[in-house]
Amino acid sequence: MKNKGPHPARYSYNPDKRQYFEFFYFAPRIVDKYRVYCPADAFCLFEHFAAVNAMRMKSAFCLLMVVAFSASVCEAGVSAGVSKNARLTRTRTQKLFVGPEISLLQGDTLEGWTNLAGKVPGKAWSVIDGILHLKGKGGDIKTMREYRNFILDFSWTHSEGGNSGIKYRLKNFEGKGWLGLEYQVLDDFNTGEGKKPKNNTATLYDVLPCNDLKQLNPHTELNHGRIVVNGNRIQHWLNGEKVVDVVAGSERWKEAVAASKFSKVEGFGENATGFIMVQDHQCEVWFHKIAVKEILGSSSKVKSVKKSPKMISLRRNCRCGKAMQCKAVCAKNACDKPTLFRNKCYEKYRAKSACQNLCK
């Protein structure tokens, strides 16, 4: 439907009088019509208006205010995907092929778990309604089988000042005993060890600290952990945030291990397979879930993804010079003094096929 513009009685264009109604009426509509999301768009509009419309300095100042406003919302517009059109960028992504999730807490028994000697776990350990509970001294327990590449999801609560941990890539090192990488499970708020950067919850114990994304809940509330092991890539997650990400065997890894208490253990954490172990630190702890998904393989490919909104129409045409051609078409075929504020001229301007094709 054709836009009839403002009511004639309320609006008339007279360049000899100080009438600014045209700016204040149309400026918000222009910002919306041309999708002014960034300062570059607003400056492009300003260049157009300055060239084709004899506006007073007051109106020009107000348009600059629009520029300042558009700058303030630029980042929000980009992150929210305000435009359906998007500039594509090439990025490398990895897709993991995983097996079904298997709970390691089956029924009300400790089936699938042994102590480090390969015998039945101590009586302090129990499984009730699918929740693993330790009360007293029960010794460390480990899975009966080894795992290579996997995603381990678990959640826990513990007593005040509680301490536990989940180890993986567990291996019996000759002369050193059972050692493995550890996801620390600790009450950071009520223990001295929780203040140590490399020893608190979700760290790669004594090797790497967590990043700034870590958010730990109090000991009485559920915390959700995840361990991802895929080849040499190791990740720790806490409550939905990735807090540790490292490649075993890398320079960063070697430096971190060399600065830890495992510096004299040759090949520490670099073994491809190992058991999963739950620690006993003689603190009461409840594991509400321990489930594993084995990674069967992965594929890495380059694909196009949306990076940021693509500024359409005026911004694109200003870059390639087509906007100037549009102005010329408008000036020649529509009216002597073309302006986007003057609705009648604007309608004729859009009706010209040549200009319309240029500005799409």
C-alpha positions as CSV (number, residue, x, y, z in Angstrom):
1,M,0.0,0.0,0.0
2,K,1.3,3.4,-0.9
3,N,2.5,5.5,2.0
4,K,0.5,8.7,2.0
5,G,2.9,10.5,4.4
6,P,1.9,13.1,7.0
7,H,-1.3,15.0,6.9
8,P,-1.0,18.0,4.5
9,A,-2.4,20.4,7.1
10,R,0.3,19.4,9.6
11,Y,3.2,19.5,7.2
12,S,4.4,21.6,4.4
13,Y,8.0,22.3,3.2
14,N,9.2,25.8,3.1
15,P,12.9,26.3,2.9
16,D,12.7,29.9,3.8
17,K,11.2,29.3,7.2
18,R,12.6,27.6,10.3
19,Q,10.4,24.5,10.1
20,Y,12.0,21.5,11.7
21,F,8.9,19.4,12.0
22,E,10.1,17.4,8.9
23,F,13.2,16.2,10.8
24,F,11.6,15.4,14.1
25,Y,8.7,13.5,12.4
26,F,10.8,11.5,10.0
27,A,14.1,10.9,11.7
28,P,12.8,7.9,13.9
29,R,11.2,6.4,10.8
30,I,14.3,6.7,8.8
31,V,16.4,5.0,11.5
32,D,13.9,2.1,11.4
33,K,13.4,2.1,7.6
34,Y,17.1,1.9,6.8
35,R,18.1,-0.2,9.7
36,V,20.6,2.2,11.2
37,Y,22.4,-0.2,13.6
38,C,25.9,1.2,13.6
39,P,27.6,4.6,13.3
40,A,28.7,3.9,9.8
41,D,25.0,3.7,8.7
42,A,24.1,7.0,10.5
43,F,27.0,8.9,9.0
44,C,26.1,7.6,5.6
45,L,22.6,9.0,6.1
46,F,24.0,12.3,7.3
47,E,26.2,12.6,4.1
48,H,23.1,12.0,2.0
49,F,21.0,14.6,3.9
50,A,23.7,17.2,3.9
51,A,24.2,16.8,0.1
52,V,20.5,17.0,-0.9
53,N,18.7,18.9,1.7
54,A,19.3,22.5,3.0
55,M,18.8,21.8,6.7
56,R,19.5,24.2,9.5
57,M,22.4,23.6,11.8
58,K,20.0,22.7,14.6
59,S,18.6,19.8,12.5
60,A,22.1,18.7,11.7
61,F,22.9,18.6,15.3
62,C,19.9,16.6,16.1
63,L,20.9,14.1,13.4
64,L,24.3,13.7,15.1
65,M,22.4,12.9,18.2
66,V,20.9,10.0,16.3
67,V,24.4,8.9,15.4
68,A,25.4,8.9,19.0
69,F,22.3,6.8,19.9
70,S,23.0,4.3,17.1
71,A,26.6,3.9,18.4
72,S,25.3,3.0,21.9
73,V,23.1,0.2,20.5
74,C,25.5,-1.1,17.9
75,E,27.0,-3.8,20.0
76,A,23.6,-4.9,21.3
77,G,22.2,-5.0,17.7
78,V,25.1,-7.2,16.6
79,S,24.8,-9.7,19.4
80,A,21.1,-10.0,19.1
81,G,21.2,-10.7,15.3
82,V,19.0,-7.8,14.4
83,S,19.2,-8.4,10.7
84,K,18.2,-11.6,8.9
85,N,21.0,-10.9,6.5
86,A,24.4,-11.8,8.0
87,R,28.0,-11.6,6.8
88,L,29.4,-15.1,6.7
89,T,32.8,-16.1,8.0
90,R,34.7,-19.3,7.6
91,T,35.4,-21.1,10.8
92,R,36.5,-24.6,11.8
93,T,34.1,-26.7,13.9
94,Q,34.3,-30.1,15.3
95,K,31.4,-32.5,15.6
96,L,31.6,-35.3,18.1
97,F,30.0,-38.7,17.5
98,V,29.0,-40.1,20.9
99,G,27.4,-43.3,22.2
100,P,24.4,-43.5,24.5
101,E,24.6,-42.1,28.0
102,I,25.2,-44.9,30.5
103,S,24.8,-44.3,34.2
104,L,27.6,-45.7,36.4
105,L,25.2,-45.9,39.3
106,Q,22.9,-48.8,38.5
107,G,20.0,-49.5,40.8
108,D,21.0,-49.7,44.5
109,T,24.3,-51.6,44.1
110,L,27.9,-50.7,43.4
111,E,28.0,-53.0,40.4
112,G,30.8,-52.0,38.1
113,W,32.9,-50.5,40.9
114,T,35.8,-52.0,42.9
115,N,38.4,-50.7,45.3
116,L,41.9,-50.1,44.1
117,A,42.8,-53.7,44.9
118,G,40.0,-55.0,42.6
119,K,37.8,-56.1,45.4
120,V,34.3,-55.1,46.7
121,P,34.2,-51.4,47.8
122,G,34.1,-50.6,51.5
123,K,30.8,-50.6,53.4
124,A,31.0,-46.8,53.8
125,W,30.0,-46.6,50.2
126,S,26.4,-47.1,49.2
127,V,24.0,-46.4,46.3
128,I,20.4,-45.5,47.3
129,D,17.9,-44.5,44.6
130,G,20.7,-43.9,42.2
131,I,22.7,-41.6,44.5
132,L,26.2,-42.6,45.5
133,H,26.8,-41.8,49.1
134,L,30.0,-41.9,51.2
135,K,29.8,-41.8,55.0
136,G,32.9,-42.7,56.9
137,K,36.0,-44.4,55.6
138,G,35.4,-46.5,52.6
139,G,38.6,-46.0,50.5
140,D,38.8,-44.9,46.9
141,I,36.7,-46.7,44.3
142,K,37.2,-47.1,40.6
143,T,35.4,-48.5,37.6
144,M,36.0,-52.0,36.5
145,R,36.9,-51.0,33.0
146,E,39.0,-48.4,31.3
147,Y,37.9,-45.5,29.1
148,R,39.6,-43.8,26.3
149,N,37.6,-40.8,24.9
150,F,34.5,-39.9,26.8
151,I,32.2,-37.3,28.3
152,L,31.6,-37.7,32.0
153,D,28.7,-35.9,33.6
154,F,28.2,-35.8,37.3
155,S,26.5,-33.7,40.1
156,W,27.2,-33.6,43.8
157,T,26.6,-32.1,47.2
158,H,28.7,-32.6,50.3
159,S,29.0,-31.7,53.9
160,E,30.4,-28.4,55.1
161,G,34.1,-28.3,54.4
162,G,33.7,-31.5,52.3
163,N,36.5,-32.8,50.0
164,S,36.4,-35.4,47.3
165,G,37.3,-35.7,43.6
166,I,37.0,-37.6,40.4
167,K,40.1,-39.0,38.8
168,Y,40.4,-40.2,35.2
169,R,43.1,-41.7,33.0
170,L,43.9,-43.5,36.3
171,K,46.9,-45.7,35.9
172,N,49.1,-47.7,38.3
173,F,52.6,-46.1,37.9
174,E,55.4,-48.4,38.9
175,G,56.8,-47.2,42.2
176,K,54.3,-44.3,42.3
177,G,51.0,-46.1,42.9
178,W,47.6,-45.2,41.4
179,L,47.8,-41.7,39.8
180,G,45.5,-39.9,37.4
181,L,44.2,-36.5,36.4
182,E,41.7,-35.1,39.0
183,Y,38.7,-32.9,38.8
184,Q,38.7,-31.4,42.3
185,V,35.4,-31.6,44.3
186,L,35.7,-29.3,47.3
187,D,33.8,-26.9,49.5
188,D,35.8,-23.8,48.5
189,F,33.9,-21.6,50.9
190,N,34.8,-23.5,54.1
191,T,38.2,-25.0,53.5
192,G,41.7,-23.5,53.4
193,E,42.6,-25.5,50.3
194,G,39.7,-23.9,48.4
195,K,41.7,-20.6,48.5
196,K,44.5,-22.1,46.5
197,P,44.2,-21.3,42.8
198,K,45.2,-24.8,41.5
199,N,43.5,-26.8,44.3
200,N,39.9,-25.6,44.4
201,T,36.8,-27.0,42.8
202,A,36.9,-27.9,39.1
203,T,40.6,-27.3,38.7
204,L,42.9,-29.9,37.1
205,Y,44.2,-30.6,40.5
206,D,47.6,-29.1,41.2
207,V,48.2,-28.7,37.5
208,L,45.9,-25.9,36.1
209,P,43.6,-23.4,37.7
210,C,40.1,-22.5,36.5
211,N,39.5,-19.5,34.4
212,D,37.3,-16.5,35.4
213,L,34.0,-18.2,34.2
214,K,33.9,-20.4,37.3
215,Q,30.7,-20.2,39.3
216,L,30.4,-22.5,42.3
217,N,27.3,-23.1,44.3
218,P,27.3,-23.6,48.1
219,H,27.9,-27.1,49.4
220,T,24.2,-27.7,50.1
221,E,23.2,-27.0,46.5
222,L,23.8,-29.1,43.5
223,N,26.9,-28.5,41.4
224,H,27.2,-30.0,37.9
225,G,30.5,-31.1,36.6
226,R,31.6,-32.4,33.2
227,I,34.9,-33.9,32.0
228,V,35.6,-34.2,28.3
229,V,38.5,-36.3,27.1
230,N,38.9,-36.5,23.3
231,G,42.4,-37.6,22.3
232,N,44.8,-35.2,24.0
233,R,42.2,-32.5,24.5
234,I,41.0,-32.2,28.1
235,Q,38.2,-30.0,29.4
236,H,36.6,-29.4,32.7
237,W,33.1,-27.8,32.9
238,L,31.4,-26.5,36.0
239,N,27.7,-25.5,36.0
240,G,27.6,-25.1,32.3
241,E,30.8,-23.1,31.9
242,K,34.1,-24.4,30.5
243,V,36.7,-23.6,33.1
244,V,39.7,-25.7,32.0
245,D,40.8,-26.4,28.5
246,V,44.2,-27.9,27.7
247,V,46.0,-30.3,25.3
248,A,48.0,-33.0,27.0
249,G,51.6,-33.0,25.7
250,S,51.5,-29.4,24.6
251,E,54.1,-26.8,25.8
252,R,51.6,-25.3,28.2
253,W,50.9,-28.8,29.6
254,K,54.5,-29.6,30.1
255,E,55.2,-26.4,31.9
256,A,52.1,-26.9,34.2
257,V,53.1,-30.5,35.1
258,A,56.7,-29.5,35.7
259,A,55.5,-26.9,38.2
260,S,53.2,-29.5,40.0
261,K,53.8,-32.3,42.5
262,F,53.6,-34.7,39.5
263,S,56.8,-33.3,37.9
264,K,58.7,-36.5,38.6
265,V,56.1,-38.8,37.2
266,E,57.1,-39.5,33.6
267,G,54.1,-39.4,31.1
268,F,51.7,-38.2,33.8
269,G,48.2,-37.8,32.3
270,E,49.4,-38.6,28.8
271,N,48.2,-42.3,28.8
272,A,45.5,-42.8,26.2
273,T,43.3,-44.9,28.5
274,G,42.6,-45.3,32.2
275,F,40.0,-46.0,34.9
276,I,37.6,-43.5,36.5
277,M,37.9,-43.1,40.2
278,V,35.9,-41.5,43.0
279,Q,38.0,-40.3,45.9
280,D,37.5,-40.9,49.6
281,H,38.7,-38.0,51.8
282,Q,36.7,-39.2,54.8
283,C,34.1,-36.4,54.2
284,E,30.4,-37.1,53.6
285,V,29.5,-36.6,50.0
286,W,26.6,-37.4,47.7
287,F,27.0,-38.0,43.9
288,H,23.5,-37.6,42.5
289,K,24.6,-38.5,39.0
290,I,27.7,-40.1,37.4
291,A,27.1,-41.0,33.7
292,V,29.4,-41.5,30.8
293,K,29.1,-41.1,27.0
294,E,31.9,-42.6,25.0
295,I,33.2,-40.6,22.1
296,L,33.1,-42.9,19.1
297,G,34.8,-40.4,16.7
298,S,34.9,-36.8,15.6
299,S,34.9,-34.9,12.3
300,S,36.5,-31.5,11.8
301,K,35.3,-29.3,8.9
302,V,35.2,-25.7,7.8
303,K,31.8,-24.2,7.4
304,S,30.2,-20.8,7.1
305,V,28.6,-19.3,10.2
306,K,26.9,-16.1,10.9
307,K,29.4,-13.6,12.3
308,S,27.7,-10.3,12.5
309,P,24.7,-8.5,11.0
310,K,25.1,-7.3,7.4
311,M,24.3,-3.6,7.1
312,I,22.0,-3.4,4.1
313,S,20.9,-0.8,1.6
314,L,22.5,2.6,2.3
315,R,25.7,1.4,4.0
316,R,26.4,-1.1,1.2
317,N,25.6,1.3,-1.5
318,C,27.6,4.2,0.0
319,R,30.6,1.9,-0.1
320,C,30.3,1.1,-3.8
321,G,29.1,4.5,-4.9
322,K,25.6,3.4,-6.0
323,A,24.0,5.7,-3.5
324,M,25.3,8.7,-5.5
325,Q,23.8,7.2,-8.7
326,C,20.5,6.8,-6.8
327,K,20.6,10.5,-5.8
328,A,21.2,11.4,-9.4
329,V,18.2,9.4,-10.6
330,C,16.1,11.0,-7.9
331,A,17.2,14.5,-8.7
332,K,16.5,14.1,-12.4
333,N,13.2,12.2,-12.3
334,A,11.5,13.0,-9.1
335,C,12.1,16.6,-8.0
336,D,14.6,19.5,-8.1
337,K,15.5,19.3,-4.5
338,P,15.3,15.6,-3.5
339,T,15.2,14.7,0.2
340,L,14.2,11.6,2.0
341,F,12.2,13.8,4.4
342,R,9.9,14.9,1.6
343,N,7.5,11.9,1.3
344,K,6.2,12.8,-2.1
345,C,9.6,12.9,-3.6
346,Y,10.6,9.8,-1.7
347,E,7.7,7.8,-3.3
348,K,8.7,8.8,-6.8
349,Y,12.3,8.1,-6.0
350,R,11.5,4.5,-4.9
351,A,9.2,4.0,-7.9
352,K,12.0,4.5,-10.4
353,S,13.1,1.0,-11.4
354,A,16.7,2.0,-12.1
355,C,17.1,3.5,-8.6
356,Q,15.2,0.7,-6.9
357,N,17.5,-1.9,-8.4
358,L,20.6,0.0,-7.4
359,C,19.4,0.4,-3.8
360,K,18.2,-3.1,-3.1
